[in-house]
Amino acid sequence: MQVAENIKTITSRLPDYVTLVAVSKTKPESMIMDAYQAGHLDFGENKVQDLAEKYEHLPKDIRWHFIGHLQTNKVKYIAPFIHLIHGVDSLKLLRTIDKEGEKNKRVISCLLQLKIAEEESKFGLSKGDITALLASEEFRSFQNLNITGLMGMASYVEDENQINREFATLKSFFSELKETVLSNDPGFKFLSMGMSGDYELAIKNGSNMVRIGSSIFGERHYNK
Ligand SMILES: *Cc1c(COP(=O)(O)O)cnc(C)c1O
């Protein structure tokens, strides 16, 4: 089974403390089942509708990670079951997640996305935005969400020095928060960075959660 083999190979290269999120977006449920039957439980999707469908059909002990750009009006579809929302990038979105968490009587774990890519187009918050957000009264009133770390995406470039620099920026901000405003919060512990092409570099820079798709499931084809 190719998928199971790939997961085994990648896992053997990861330090024990690194969580592997197998990014199954665009891939069929049968491939997820191959990985599941080999014992893998963490999967990542970036479209709410696909995720909701896969959740319906697949075993309920799968831990689903949302790794896309989440719109506030779609939070309700994943709130009942989502394990971790990577890449939260606004107070408005947090407000909705908190509300949906309350409706579902659960605490939803989220990572804040720091914009680290030096190129223009990527989503994410600045360091200043995150600091202000964490200090805000509204944020501190949220009862049904938990910020369990940070997430970032490096630029899609060949230049390893640039990628290295971007990952180092994220790690250093993560450590800074852990040592200052979040020093009393042991739940703040995940640093989600690294994909198929750059996860080794990400781990060297302190990542403890990698999101890997194509190296596990093969190249994606979007033209359907
Ligand atoms: C698609 C995606 C990944 C996985 O990318 P690969 O290069 O296939 O490993 C990781 N993170 C995010 C946010 C993605 O959208």
The ligand as an ORCA input file, in Angstrom:
! r2SCAN-3c Opt
* xyz 0 1
  C      -1.813     21.790      0.728
  C      -1.235     22.284      2.010
  C      -0.196     21.588      2.653
  C       0.460     20.346      2.079
  O       1.202     20.653      0.955
  P       2.204     19.581      0.269
  O       3.181     20.421     -0.438
  O       1.369     18.761     -0.639
  O       2.817     18.791      1.347
  C       0.252     22.080      3.868
  N      -0.273     23.179      4.423
  C      -1.276     23.874      3.843
  C      -1.808     25.081      4.526
  C      -1.770     23.461      2.609
  O      -2.762     24.155      2.041
*
